[in-house]
Amino acid sequence: MIEIIARLALRGRLLLLDGGNRFDVYRCNTAIARALGDQTAELPVILERIQLARAFTCYQVESLLRETEAQALPTIVLDLLSTFHDESVAARESLQLLQTCIAQLRRLNHLAPVAVSARPEALTHRPELLKTLQAAAGQVWTLETHVPPSQPRLL
């Protein structure tokens, strides 16, 4: 996702919504700088193009999406399902909140592209959430864990 964020910020403003409160600004800014390499000498300007908003609960995710004005700039929602796995929220209510969020994502998608990420733990706890999100998506990409090839033995 860092590569996508970097490329979009290089082109213009970008809305980044952190649904899991896991976006470490310092670490990610460093990774964005590495991803851009020597493509720009204006890194501070590029980083200022990224508008960040966070949510700490699934209720706040829903509120954040509902209150986000639809505008003609790309939106990335990081780790959308993270807070929907909260055991203090009933599974049925969690699913209803997600369906409301999906409606808001569609609204935002009318003017500009929206990309949503979900972590693998979504497969084990409340898998219906991930299935619902995937069913609503126009396109689904599944990233596989990179396993480096074993080194050949010399002897």
Backbone bond lengths (Angstrom), bond angles and torsions (degrees), N, CA, C in turn:
res aa  C-N    CA-C-N  psi(-1)  N-CA   C-N-CA  omega(-1)  CA-C   N-CA-C  phi
1 M - - - 1.449 - - 1.526 110.86 -
2 I 1.313 116.92 -30.65 1.466 120.06 179.99 1.519 110.35 -59.72
3 E 1.311 116.70 -41.90 1.466 120.81 179.42 1.532 110.59 -60.99
4 I 1.315 116.79 -42.82 1.466 120.85 179.03 1.523 110.21 -65.14
5 I 1.323 116.65 -44.95 1.467 121.37 178.75 1.523 109.88 -59.07
6 A 1.327 116.60 -46.45 1.467 121.28 -178.78 1.529 111.05 -60.90
7 R 1.321 117.02 -47.17 1.475 120.89 -178.48 1.533 111.65 -63.64
8 L 1.328 116.38 -41.95 1.462 119.24 179.54 1.530 111.49 -67.48
9 A 1.325 117.12 -41.67 1.469 120.71 179.41 1.523 110.97 -65.97
10 L 1.303 117.41 -30.63 1.463 121.24 176.80 1.532 110.15 -63.86
11 R 1.329 116.89 -31.60 1.464 121.79 -177.20 1.529 113.69 -88.37
12 G 1.344 117.68 -22.55 1.468 119.62 -178.24 1.514 111.55 164.18
13 R 1.319 115.06 -164.80 1.462 120.52 -178.45 1.524 111.13 -66.24
14 L 1.331 114.27 154.10 1.457 121.86 -175.52 1.518 108.49 -148.57
15 L 1.320 116.89 138.30 1.454 121.96 175.65 1.519 108.24 -102.99
16 L 1.317 116.49 124.08 1.455 122.82 -178.45 1.522 107.88 -118.65
17 L 1.326 116.38 114.34 1.457 121.82 179.94 1.526 108.38 -108.04
18 D 1.311 116.40 118.67 1.461 122.04 -176.73 1.520 109.29 -95.20
19 G 1.321 115.84 100.69 1.461 120.69 -177.67 1.507 114.32 -80.68
20 G 1.319 117.64 -11.33 1.460 120.23 -178.20 1.506 113.86 -117.48
21 N 1.317 116.85 4.54 1.466 122.55 -177.59 1.529 111.35 49.85
22 R 1.327 115.33 46.19 1.466 120.29 -179.74 1.525 112.80 -118.66
23 F 1.315 116.82 -1.51 1.462 120.51 -176.64 1.525 109.19 -75.64
24 D 1.318 116.41 108.50 1.459 123.03 177.73 1.528 107.25 -89.34
25 V 1.330 116.12 105.31 1.466 121.49 -173.25 1.525 111.27 -56.67
26 Y 1.321 118.17 -48.00 1.466 120.33 -177.07 1.525 111.02 -61.95
27 R 1.332 116.65 -51.37 1.468 120.55 -178.50 1.529 111.24 -62.41
28 C 1.321 116.28 -41.01 1.463 119.68 -179.07 1.523 112.13 -71.14
29 N 1.334 117.66 -36.86 1.462 119.35 176.14 1.524 110.68 -61.43
30 T 1.323 116.23 -39.42 1.463 120.45 177.24 1.531 110.22 -64.35
31 A 1.325 116.36 -42.79 1.465 120.43 179.39 1.526 111.12 -66.74
32 I 1.327 117.01 -37.70 1.464 120.73 177.17 1.523 109.93 -64.12
33 A 1.325 116.66 -43.08 1.470 120.40 177.56 1.523 110.33 -59.45
34 R 1.330 117.46 -42.62 1.465 120.93 178.07 1.527 110.60 -65.38
35 A 1.327 116.95 -41.97 1.467 120.55 -178.59 1.524 111.45 -63.75
36 L 1.332 116.59 -35.90 1.463 119.95 -179.99 1.518 111.91 -79.49
37 G 1.322 116.22 -23.61 1.461 120.05 178.17 1.508 111.77 53.33
38 D 1.309 116.59 -126.71 1.465 121.33 -178.15 1.527 112.16 -97.76
39 Q 1.328 117.69 19.69 1.458 121.21 -179.34 1.528 112.46 -71.64
40 T 1.326 116.91 -19.53 1.455 120.17 179.56 1.522 110.64 -152.98
41 A 1.324 114.65 146.55 1.459 120.32 174.61 1.523 109.71 -101.02
42 E 1.316 116.78 0.75 1.461 122.68 -174.81 1.521 111.31 -107.29
43 L 1.317 117.58 49.15 1.462 121.59 -176.70 1.530 112.86 -56.14
44 P 1.331 120.56 -44.85 1.476 118.93 178.75 1.530 112.89 -58.24
45 V 1.315 117.17 -37.84 1.464 120.91 178.76 1.526 109.53 -65.86
46 I 1.328 116.53 -42.78 1.462 121.67 179.63 1.527 110.01 -61.81
47 L 1.322 117.33 -45.80 1.460 120.98 -177.91 1.529 111.69 -66.24
48 E 1.322 117.39 -31.71 1.471 120.77 178.61 1.520 111.96 -69.14
49 R 1.314 117.90 -17.92 1.466 121.32 179.23 1.527 112.26 -74.07
50 I 1.320 116.21 -15.55 1.463 120.99 -177.22 1.524 109.04 -89.33
51 Q 1.325 116.06 113.60 1.463 121.72 176.66 1.522 107.55 -94.65
52 L 1.334 116.52 119.58 1.458 121.82 -175.06 1.519 110.95 -110.05
53 A 1.326 115.99 134.92 1.461 122.46 172.25 1.520 107.16 -135.57
54 R 1.326 116.01 143.52 1.467 121.02 -176.01 1.525 111.58 -120.75
55 A 1.329 114.50 156.95 1.455 121.62 172.71 1.528 107.43 -133.31
56 F 1.313 116.54 145.31 1.459 121.35 -177.43 1.525 113.14 -110.40
57 T 1.328 117.27 -15.01 1.466 122.19 178.48 1.529 108.65 -137.42
58 C 1.323 115.78 165.73 1.469 118.81 178.44 1.524 110.55 -66.01
59 Y 1.318 117.34 -29.43 1.467 120.56 176.79 1.534 110.10 -66.89
60 Q 1.331 115.91 -39.82 1.461 119.91 178.16 1.521 111.54 -69.77
61 V 1.330 117.63 -33.12 1.469 120.51 175.92 1.522 109.15 -61.19
62 E 1.322 116.01 -47.76 1.464 120.46 179.42 1.525 110.43 -60.56
63 S 1.312 116.91 -44.81 1.466 121.85 179.66 1.526 111.15 -64.18
64 L 1.319 116.26 -42.77 1.465 121.23 179.81 1.529 110.72 -60.39
65 L 1.319 116.31 -45.85 1.466 119.85 179.87 1.532 110.94 -67.06
66 R 1.321 117.37 -41.72 1.463 121.31 -179.77 1.524 110.93 -63.35
67 E 1.336 117.31 -38.37 1.463 121.35 -176.15 1.530 113.60 -86.79
68 T 1.319 117.22 -8.32 1.460 120.32 179.05 1.520 109.21 -75.98
69 E 1.311 114.58 123.08 1.464 120.71 -179.88 1.528 109.50 -70.59
70 A 1.311 116.20 134.20 1.464 120.46 175.24 1.523 107.71 -70.01
71 Q 1.314 116.18 123.45 1.454 121.19 179.13 1.521 109.08 -142.50
72 A 1.303 115.18 164.46 1.457 120.56 -175.74 1.525 110.74 -84.26
73 L 1.319 116.36 60.79 1.456 120.07 171.85 1.516 108.51 -142.10
74 P 1.327 116.59 145.21 1.459 119.88 -177.35 1.528 110.97 -60.43
75 T 1.331 114.32 146.52 1.461 121.18 179.60 1.516 108.65 -126.06
76 I 1.322 115.37 133.84 1.462 121.19 173.77 1.522 107.30 -120.32
77 V 1.318 115.51 127.93 1.458 121.74 176.71 1.522 106.88 -108.75
78 L 1.318 115.72 113.57 1.457 121.22 -178.05 1.525 110.75 -89.81
79 D 1.308 115.88 134.72 1.453 122.54 170.31 1.529 112.84 52.35
80 L 1.315 116.18 48.52 1.467 121.74 -174.17 1.525 113.31 -53.50
81 L 1.319 118.12 -44.05 1.465 120.73 -171.45 1.528 114.65 -83.38
82 S 1.295 118.52 -5.90 1.460 121.54 -174.20 1.526 113.21 -52.25
83 T 1.303 117.70 -50.62 1.462 120.48 -176.23 1.531 112.61 -80.50
84 F 1.321 117.63 -9.03 1.456 120.87 179.26 1.530 111.92 -80.03
85 H 1.310 117.23 -5.58 1.467 122.27 179.32 1.521 112.02 -93.14
86 D 1.311 117.12 4.86 1.459 123.09 -179.17 1.532 109.71 -61.08
87 E 1.323 116.70 121.28 1.464 120.63 -177.14 1.524 112.79 -70.56
88 S 1.327 117.49 -14.65 1.467 119.31 177.27 1.533 111.39 -80.15
89 V 1.336 116.67 -5.94 1.469 122.33 176.21 1.525 107.05 -108.03
90 A 1.313 116.20 125.61 1.466 120.53 179.90 1.524 110.20 -58.86
91 A 1.314 116.55 145.40 1.470 121.39 -178.06 1.525 111.43 -57.53
92 R 1.318 117.00 -41.24 1.470 120.38 -179.58 1.533 111.16 -64.44
93 E 1.328 116.30 -42.35 1.465 120.08 178.93 1.524 110.84 -66.64
94 S 1.322 116.28 -38.93 1.459 121.37 177.55 1.532 110.75 -59.55
95 L 1.327 116.32 -43.23 1.461 121.24 179.22 1.530 110.95 -66.38
96 Q 1.320 117.25 -40.39 1.469 120.43 177.88 1.531 110.98 -63.53
97 L 1.332 116.31 -42.11 1.469 119.83 177.37 1.522 110.73 -61.98
98 L 1.337 116.23 -41.76 1.461 119.79 178.68 1.523 110.84 -61.87
99 Q 1.307 117.98 -41.87 1.463 120.70 178.98 1.529 111.12 -62.56
100 T 1.324 117.23 -37.01 1.463 120.90 175.00 1.524 109.99 -65.32
101 C 1.329 116.26 -41.44 1.471 120.68 178.47 1.522 111.19 -62.80
102 I 1.313 117.07 -40.20 1.461 120.97 179.00 1.526 110.30 -62.14
103 A 1.322 116.86 -40.37 1.471 120.19 176.77 1.527 110.20 -61.98
104 Q 1.319 117.41 -39.07 1.471 121.18 178.77 1.532 110.72 -69.38
105 L 1.314 117.18 -37.74 1.468 120.28 177.34 1.532 110.39 -63.38
106 R 1.311 116.42 -39.32 1.476 120.22 177.01 1.524 110.46 -63.49
107 R 1.329 115.96 -40.30 1.473 120.11 178.52 1.525 109.96 -61.78
108 L 1.328 117.06 -44.85 1.470 121.06 179.54 1.522 111.04 -65.90
109 N 1.311 116.67 -30.88 1.466 122.46 -176.64 1.521 113.28 -74.40
110 H 1.310 118.88 -9.45 1.464 120.95 179.71 1.526 112.11 -66.80
111 L 1.334 117.82 -32.69 1.464 120.59 -175.93 1.521 114.13 -103.95
112 A 1.314 117.50 -20.10 1.470 120.31 -177.04 1.532 109.06 -159.99
113 P 1.330 116.17 161.23 1.459 118.78 -180.00 1.533 112.04 -66.15
114 V 1.328 114.55 147.14 1.461 122.26 176.79 1.524 107.14 -127.56
115 A 1.322 116.33 128.07 1.469 121.94 175.02 1.524 107.69 -116.61
116 V 1.325 115.41 138.83 1.466 121.37 -177.47 1.520 107.98 -126.58
117 S 1.333 116.45 134.92 1.462 119.65 175.16 1.526 109.49 -112.67
118 A 1.336 114.99 150.92 1.460 122.63 175.69 1.523 107.14 -140.11
119 R 1.300 115.80 140.46 1.472 120.55 -178.14 1.533 111.87 -84.20
120 P 1.338 116.49 159.48 1.472 120.99 -177.63 1.525 115.06 -59.37
121 E 1.334 119.31 -26.65 1.469 118.94 -179.41 1.522 111.49 -62.47
122 A 1.331 116.07 -16.06 1.460 120.02 176.79 1.534 110.82 -63.88
123 L 1.320 117.65 -18.96 1.460 121.16 179.66 1.519 112.16 -77.15
124 T 1.320 118.56 -26.71 1.455 121.16 -174.00 1.525 113.30 -99.30
125 H 1.302 118.59 -35.44 1.459 122.03 -178.58 1.526 109.11 -110.46
126 R 1.307 116.94 116.52 1.463 122.92 -177.53 1.535 111.45 57.78
127 P 1.316 117.46 59.23 1.468 120.91 -177.73 1.531 113.15 -60.46
128 E 1.334 117.70 -20.96 1.467 120.10 178.47 1.524 111.40 -62.06
129 L 1.333 116.78 -27.48 1.467 119.86 178.60 1.528 110.51 -65.59
130 L 1.315 115.92 -47.69 1.460 119.86 179.75 1.526 110.66 -64.96
131 K 1.321 117.22 -40.89 1.470 120.57 178.88 1.527 110.65 -61.96
132 T 1.331 116.81 -40.68 1.464 121.12 178.86 1.521 110.76 -64.57
133 L 1.321 116.05 -44.08 1.464 120.91 179.34 1.527 110.63 -63.60
134 Q 1.317 117.03 -45.71 1.462 120.55 -179.76 1.524 111.40 -64.10
135 A 1.335 117.22 -38.23 1.464 120.53 -179.99 1.532 111.15 -64.95
136 A 1.318 116.62 -29.63 1.468 120.85 -178.55 1.530 112.32 -84.09
137 A 1.320 116.66 -17.87 1.467 120.76 -174.67 1.520 111.66 -74.90
138 G 1.320 114.76 145.77 1.452 120.23 174.63 1.512 111.28 -74.39
139 Q 1.319 115.82 -28.54 1.460 121.72 -178.81 1.526 108.00 -152.40
140 V 1.319 117.49 139.44 1.464 122.17 -179.70 1.516 108.67 -123.11
141 W 1.316 115.57 127.72 1.463 121.80 173.70 1.515 107.35 -115.36
142 T 1.304 116.03 133.61 1.456 121.16 176.69 1.519 107.65 -113.12
143 L 1.314 115.35 120.11 1.456 120.22 179.32 1.518 109.20 -90.76
144 E 1.283 115.48 127.48 1.452 121.03 178.28 1.526 109.64 -87.84
145 T 1.311 116.64 149.19 1.452 121.40 175.75 1.518 108.57 -67.21
146 H 1.326 115.31 130.98 1.460 119.88 -179.60 1.523 109.84 -75.89
147 V 1.315 116.11 123.86 1.461 122.26 175.91 1.516 106.69 -114.74
148 P 1.345 117.02 110.87 1.462 118.12 -178.89 1.523 110.95 -64.10
149 P 1.335 116.51 145.26 1.466 119.03 179.14 1.527 109.56 -65.83
150 S 1.307 115.11 147.71 1.463 118.32 178.30 1.526 108.92 -71.13
151 Q 1.315 115.14 146.69 1.457 119.83 179.43 1.520 109.66 -78.56
152 P 1.316 116.07 139.95 1.475 118.02 178.74 1.530 109.62 -65.65
153 R 1.283 114.42 146.42 1.477 120.83 179.31 1.515 108.68 -80.10
154 L 1.308 114.79 138.77 1.454 120.02 179.95 1.523 111.98 -83.74
155 L 1.264 117.48 -28.49 1.462 120.05 -178.61 1.498 112.53 -119.21
